Amino acid sequence: MGIPFLSINKEPMTKENKRLFAIVVAVAFLLLIPLVAMQFSTEVNWTLADFIIAGVLLLGIGLLCEFVIRKVPKRSHRIVICLVLLMLLVLVWAELAVGIFGTAIAGS
């Protein structure tokens, strides 16, 4: 008899679960880059809010792309939708970083 919450699931990960795991690992790795850079340079100066916003943006886009991959049947449509989502991510990231459009959410 073992402890129920410590039991190991013996079923192999499905392809979808592997993609979700890869998304989470990729987001964590991308967030580690500025964290490590902050240790070596004063030019990178992120606050906790910056890490939270970046994490939400990256994880949100990753999960939206995963949703598109699972629900949109035609491959060409999936690619276009995911590329549009990635372009939106870049535009929002640039606006938050330097305020290229001058909106109220600009980081400057």
TAZINOR-V424127 format. One record per residue. N is the residue number from 1. RES is the residue in one small letter. PHI is phi in degrees with one decimal (999 if undefined). OMEGA is omega in whole degrees, 0 to 359 (NA if undefined). D_CENTER is the distance of its C-alpha to the mean C-alpha in whole Angstrom. Layout:
BEGIN
N,RES,PHI,OMEGA,D_CENTER + N,RES,PHI,OMEGA,D_CENTER
END
This chain:
BEGIN
1,m,999,181,39 + 2,g,-111.2,177,36 + 3,i,-80.6,188,34 + 4,p,-58.3,184,32 + 5,f,-78.1,176,28 + 6,l,-103.6,181,29 + 7,s,-69.1,182,29 + 8,i,-96.4,177,27 + 9,n,-75.9,184,26 + 10,k,-86.6,181,28 + 11,e,-75.7,180,27 + 12,p,-68.7,178,25 + 13,m,-68.0,176,21 + 14,t,-79.4,180,21 + 15,k,-60.7,180,19 + 16,e,-65.2,180,16 + 17,n,-67.9,177,16 + 18,k,-65.4,178,15 + 19,r,-65.6,178,12 + 20,l,-62.0,178,11 + 21,f,-62.2,179,12 + 22,a,-64.6,178,10 + 23,i,-63.4,181,7 + 24,v,-63.7,179,7 + 25,v,-65.2,180,9 + 26,a,-63.3,178,7 + 27,v,-63.6,179,5 + 28,a,-61.7,179,8 + 29,f,-64.0,180,10 + 30,l,-63.8,178,8 + 31,l,-75.6,177,9 + 32,l,-71.5,182,12 + 33,i,-60.5,178,13 + 34,p,-68.2,178,14 + 35,l,-63.2,178,16 + 36,v,-69.9,180,18 + 37,a,-61.3,179,19 + 38,m,-64.4,180,20 + 39,q,-76.0,186,22 + 40,f,-113.6,185,24 + 41,s,-142.8,175,24 + 42,t,-87.1,180,25 + 43,e,-74.6,176,23 + 44,v,-98.8,185,20 + 45,n,-136.9,180,20 + 46,w,-93.3,173,17 + 47,t,-98.6,177,18 + 48,l,-59.6,179,16 + 49,a,-62.0,178,15 + 50,d,-61.6,179,13 + 51,f,-65.6,180,11 + 52,i,-65.5,180,11 + 53,i,-63.5,179,10 + 54,a,-62.9,179,8 + 55,g,-62.5,179,6 + 56,v,-64.8,179,7 + 57,l,-62.1,183,6 + 58,l,-65.8,180,2 + 59,l,-66.9,179,3 + 60,g,-62.1,179,6 + 61,i,-66.4,178,6 + 62,g,-60.8,179,5 + 63,l,-69.9,175,8 + 64,l,-64.8,177,10 + 65,c,-63.6,177,10 + 66,e,-62.9,177,11 + 67,f,-61.0,179,13 + 68,v,-62.5,180,15 + 69,i,-60.2,182,15 + 70,r,-76.9,190,17 + 71,k,-102.9,183,19 + 72,v,-92.1,187,20 + 73,p,-74.3,186,23 + 74,k,-87.9,186,24 + 75,r,-61.6,181,22 + 76,s,-63.9,178,22 + 77,h,-67.4,178,21 + 78,r,-60.0,181,18 + 79,i,-63.4,181,17 + 80,v,-63.5,181,18 + 81,i,-63.7,180,16 + 82,c,-66.1,176,13 + 83,l,-65.9,177,14 + 84,v,-63.9,178,15 + 85,l,-62.0,179,12 + 86,l,-66.7,176,10 + 87,m,-64.6,176,13 + 88,l,-62.3,177,13 + 89,l,-59.6,181,10 + 90,v,-63.0,180,12 + 91,l,-65.3,178,15 + 92,v,-65.6,179,13 + 93,w,-60.3,180,12 + 94,a,-65.2,178,15 + 95,e,-65.1,179,17 + 96,l,-67.4,184,16 + 97,a,-77.2,187,16 + 98,v,-129.6,177,20 + 99,g,69.4,183,21 + 100,i,-65.8,180,22 + 101,f,-104.5,178,23 + 102,g,72.9,179,24 + 103,t,-80.8,182,23 + 104,a,-70.2,181,23 + 105,i,-89.6,182,19 + 106,a,-59.5,183,20 + 107,g,-80.3,182,19 + 108,s,-97.3,NA,23
END
